[in-house]
Amino acid sequence: MKKFLLEIIVFVCGAVVMAFEILGSRVLGPYVGTSISVWTSIIGVILGSLSLGYWLGGRIADRNPSFKTLSVIIFLSAVFIAISTLIKAFLLNFLLDFIIDIRWVSVIASLILFAIPSILLGMVSPYAVKLKIKSLSKSGSTAGNLYAISTLGSITGTFLAGFYLIPNFKITNILYILSLTLIFFSTIMYLTFWKKQKFPVSLFNLVLILFFIFSNSCVQHKNDKPIKIAISKANSTKHNGTYAKWLKSVDSTIICINMYNIAKDSVIEILKNCSGLLLTGGTDVYSGQYNKEYDTARCEEPNLKRDSLEFLLIENAIKLKMPVLGICRGEQILNVALGGSLIIDIPTDFDTLVTHRCNDAFDCFHEVQIDTCSLLFKICNTISGTVNSNHHQAIDRLADNLRATAHSDDNLIEAIEWKKPDEKSFLLGIQWHPERMEYNNELSLPIAKRFIEEVKIFSNK
């Protein structure tokens, strides 16, 4: 075995590199999807890291060609794979809280999680070439043989990951398997070529720690997974804006994912990994969506990308029986998606003395009256209240399967829910902005609390 140990090491490291790259999409996928931009980030970072590793491996091998150093390099790659596995959820949640653009999230996450292990694994082949070469006359064939073996390993790792490991094991467990595999072979190399030295106690301890972590990860319960809420469009402020801050005031462990910058081909995949959908406020829904395309002059500039995204989210959330909460525009597009229509412009189309929109969106309030036979009344336990308002459109024709459960004093619809809620998921739309109001207002935080309760129930199914 000693004679072919370098070839075996090169083969194994080649297999680990490709398996690690394929697993990268599964690590990032539940958070940012698997769109072309995500794959570009993963492949670009790993290829760049391998290139740097080839360069570093050759330089270090020329200065200090020893089997001990190579075993340490392989061991360190295992350690950093294990570290990446441990921090991946925390890191991605942190990045999603502070960065709106999903492309930057995928690039930064790839750099932190995949770069160092890939650099170290890239160092293995040139270092092995240096150790294997016995004469310059055969240096070309020696290098060619080792790189061919490494490529065969990569092919094996690709098929092994895609056809066996991913379909049969959790991603976290596979990453620990890769780490333990590298530790095993680095230890074999260390003991084979350095018999006179004692096996490091610290190395043995680390192997035991990694095995313990791996064993624990195998018995994780479903309830241990973080609860994620899809937000249709968050603003650019910290923590995805006031919406996520409002939700996190109920449960700070909730993860809010901004769906707006996620590629369309990944939206449904990410939504399926969430347990709730929050449709946020914003610009007007395009009037052509409810057969009033002739009246676009009085509407704000349409955002067709957002319209199509939210229609897709609503359709799939309802199919999944996922809790849905709509705020302001979110209430309006819920009604449109289910077959209703909107008033184009309240000041000109609706005779009212109630102010629904002000120059200062955070200092604009009016009263609402709540139906006592409604879900909203059960949640807020009040028949009336003062709410923050900032809209120039409102529900006109209500969708057939919805009912109005709150009105302003001029009889505009201020809240909607299912007309027949039996065997349907939680769905609530409100025209006001509870996230901008004092949290002790009966029409603010109680809504967030009930929504989070429904989200947790759905998550545990």
Beta strands, then each sheet from edge to edge (+ up, - down):
strand 1: 228-231
strand 2: 255-258
strand 3: 276-279
strand 4: 324-327
strand 5: 342-343
strand 6: 365-370
strand 7: 384-388
strand 8: 394-395
strand 9: 402-408
strand 10: 413-418
strand 11: 427-430
sheet 1: 2+ 1+ 3+ 4+ 11+ 10- 9+ 6- 7+
sheet 2: 5+ 8-
end
